[in-house]
Amino acid sequence: MHKETDINIGKYNRISDTTGNKAIILVEDKNYQHLKNVITTLEQLYKELDHDQKTIVDMRYIDKQEAYEWQHVADKLYMSTKGIA
């Protein structure tokens, strides 16, 4: 009796495709999945911010070319630092 073997399945029942293996490893990696969930949540929250709130986040945390201080952000938004910090 002849038993066929699938040449696409390698050791440990992993697909022999390296891209497929990387995808499986990422799906099974709990730290990666946690970070992916954090990023998804932050992106959703960012979408819900109003214009001024987005400006604050952008100036303080996203724009890496400038390290804007709270006073600079407040000046741009015509606010006091008490209103944003």
Buried (B, 14 or more C-beta within 10 A) or exposed (E): EEEEEEEEEEEEEBBEEEEEBEEEEEEEEEEEEEEEEEEEEEEEEEEEEEEBBBBBBBBBEEEEEEEBEBEBBBEEBEBEEEEBE
